[in-house]
C-alpha cells in the first residue's frame, strides 16, 4: 500500500483560489504534516509529490526521520502546467500531481492500492485507516451529513488500477470559474461509471487549514467516535445524483 501526499510548495501567482501563497510557510506546513505522518507510523509507503518544481533538497531531514522510524519515504518534485492550472483551478494541479506520482514513482511500481492525502493536512488516525481498509474497495467520504452532493477529495483510497481506469484524467474537467471543482469531477466519475464506494471504516480525524479558503479543520474525538459507528452503515459514503436533481 502507498500513501500519495500532494503538494504545491511554491505555486505560481496565476493560480487562483489559494489562501496561503508564501513558499516558506507552505514548506514548513508540508514538512510538519510529513513528520506527523511518520510519527503515526502507518503500515504503508509514503510518496510526497510537489508540482511547483521546488526541488527535494529541503526534505533531507524528514527523509532521515523516516529512515530512523523504519518508514519508506520518496519525495518527488516536478513543474506542472501552470497555465492550465491557472485556467482550470487548483484542482487541476491536484489531479496532475497524482497522475505524475503514479507514472514516475519508484515506490508505487508494484503496489496495487493507494490512499491519497492532501499534503498540508494531518490525519491523526491514518494508521487505523490503513489497518482497516479493504484493498478491493473504493473509499470516499461526503464532507458531512449535510453536504451529500459531492465526495471529499482531501483523503480517498482505492485500487490503483481503478484510479487509472476511471479517475486519472478527470482533473482536466475542473473549472473553478464556473464552480466545478475536483470534488465535482471525481463525484461525476463515480456516478457516470457506476462505481461502488464506501465511506472510510474509521472516520478521518483531520486537522489543518484549507489551501483555498483558509478554513481551519479540527475535530472532537467523542463526535468522531459516533461517526465511526455511523460509518458502519456507510452514512458518509452515499452521494445523491446531482445530475438527476438538476434536470
Secondary structure, 3 states (H helix, E strand, C coil): CEEEEEECCCCCCCCCCCCCCCHHHHHHHHHHHHHHHHHHCCCCEEEEEECECCCCHHHHHHHHHHHHCCCCEEEEECECCHHHHHHHCHHHHHHHHHHHHHHHCCCCCCCCEEEEEECCCEECCHHHHHHHCCCCCCECCEEECCEEEEECCCEEEEEHHHHHHHCCCHHHHCEHHHCECHHHHHHHHHHHCCCCCECCCCCCCEEEECCCCCCEECCCHHHHHHHHHHHCCCCCCCCCCHHHHHC
